[in-house]
Every structure is written in structure tokens, then in C-alpha cells.
Amino acid sequence: MFPTSSSELGRVARRGELAASLAEVRARVGAACAAAGRPVGDVTLVAVTKTRPASDVRLLAGLGVTDFGENRDQEAAPKAAECADLAIRWHFVGQLQANKAGHVARYAHVVHSVDRIRLVRSLGRAVRVGDRAAEDAVPRDLTCLVQVSVDGDPARGGVPPGGVREVAEAIEAEPGLALGGVMAVAPLGMEPASAFAVLGECSAVVRLVRPGAAIISAGMSADLEPAIAAGATHIRIGTALLGARRPPVL
Ligand SMILES: *Cc1c(COP(=O)(O)O)cnc(C)c1O
């Protein structure tokens, strides 16, 4: 069938771009898994679609991507609503204010950025009193990852390694939340392999609290290989899949 309008032509062209970059990312993941002696099925690709339109989510879902990440509620909520007919999971990966917890809990399957007790309480309350239980689209419990600041600098969010256990225990004790594992962003100026080694140690601490909490969310476009070598189960990929980000929508 021939495309019949310019918007249809644009859609077909964009689909081709996304298919090509997805193939490249999948090849990198395959090579990194082979090098690490891990099955590719161990690694979930989370497509970080921040600043990109819902149409890109739809195209990637059509290409087989099932997990999507966003870092701002103002942008994520309408995008999730536009894509409510798709069988996909939403991952919230950005810094989260406690007063936004209720909103994020409506559409998120996984929150990667839980780094303080107050946020644990807000998320738990939001899940228990919110619309979440009424929605079929999201599971009853909200999976939460402890975001770790591997160098101890709180600037980009995250609890220092010494505080990981306390946050993990709070999530484990909070009704409505499921302790899923750990997440980190490799700090600038630190070798990614060293950063992800510290995260691996934090993962071991979290698994003392809950043995099944085995998610390790690590690795972005530039450092997915060392993340997979260090045991990442979830990689969060933006630019390598979707191209340069658009200016922030305010
Ligand atoms: C934007 C973002 C990503 C994706 O980064 P890329 O370098 O574009 O792949 C991953 N994780 C978090 C927390 C992000 O904010």
C-alpha cells in the first residue's frame, strides 16, 4: 500500500529510522551479552522517550519494544494516556517530588528513582488510595528501585551506598510497593565500570532484604556495554534509539 499523505510519508520514514536504530541497539546488546556470557533475554531494553512524541512510542511498540521510560510527570502522564491502548510498561526514571507521587502511581509500572523514605511513604499512600487499583493496565503493586548515588553526590538524585539498605527496607515494609532492585546513573568523571561495580554491591545488599529484588537498572546510550558486563538487567536507552532530544517542553 502506498502512503497517501505527507503525514503518512513522515510516519513511514520515521518508522524506518527507528527500526534501524533499534537494530543497532539490539546488536550492541547482543554483542555485550555474548562477551559477558549472558543470554540476551536477561536484559530488558527500556526506551527513554522523553522529549519525543507519543507517535514514536507507538512506532517502537509496533517494532516490538515493550518498556518505555520518562523522567518528567508533566510529559509522561499525557503520553501514557495517549498510549493507553498499547500493551506496554512505563518506567519513571527521573527525580520525583513526593507531591507528584500520586500522579506517577497512576500509570507507572516501575519507579526507578526511589531514594528517600518520604518518597516511599508518598508512593505507598498513592497506590493504596489512588485510582491505580481500579485500573487494569497496571499491576496492583508498584515496583520500586532504590536509586543509588554511587559517588555519594546527591545532585542527580540517589541515596549514597551506605543508605541503600534503609530505603530498601522501607520499600519492603510499605504496603502497595514491591521492592524490585537498584538503579544508578554513572556519574561524570567516574569510570562506568567502577560505578556499576559499586551498584552491583548495592544490589547484593538489597537482595538481603528481598532475595527476588534482582533488577539492576544501569546503562544508557554511551555505557550500555560496561553496564551489561556488570550485570545490568535493564538498560535505559534514549539518544541511541530516538536521536537527539528535542528542547524541553515547558
Ligand atoms: C535520559 C535518561 C536516560 C537515557 O539517556 P541516553 O544517554 O539518551 O540514552 C537514561 N536514564 C535516565 C535517568 C535518563 O534521564
PDBQT file of the ligand as one rigid body, heavy atoms in Angstrom, charges set to zero:
ROOT
HETATM    1  C1  LIG A 301      17.526  10.488  29.644  1.00  0.00    +0.000 C 
HETATM    2  C2  LIG A 301      17.846   9.365  30.548  1.00  0.00    +0.000 A 
HETATM    3  C3  LIG A 301      18.356   8.169  30.035  1.00  0.00    +0.000 A 
HETATM    4  C4  LIG A 301      18.680   7.946  28.570  1.00  0.00    +0.000 C 
HETATM    5  O1  LIG A 301      19.892   8.593  28.279  1.00  0.00    +0.000 OA
HETATM    6  P1  LIG A 301      20.599   8.469  26.846  1.00  0.00    +0.000 P 
HETATM    7  O2  LIG A 301      22.009   8.869  27.118  1.00  0.00    +0.000 OA
HETATM    8  O3  LIG A 301      19.899   9.415  25.932  1.00  0.00    +0.000 OA
HETATM    9  O4  LIG A 301      20.487   7.067  26.396  1.00  0.00    +0.000 OA
HETATM   10  C5  LIG A 301      18.595   7.142  30.950  1.00  0.00    +0.000 A 
HETATM   11  N1  LIG A 301      18.361   7.281  32.269  1.00  0.00    +0.000 NA
HETATM   12  C6  LIG A 301      17.877   8.426  32.787  1.00  0.00    +0.000 A 
HETATM   13  C7  LIG A 301      17.652   8.515  34.252  1.00  0.00    +0.000 C 
HETATM   14  C8  LIG A 301      17.605   9.498  31.941  1.00  0.00    +0.000 A 
HETATM   15  O5  LIG A 301      17.143  10.646  32.472  1.00  0.00    +0.000 OA
ENDROOT
TORSDOF 0
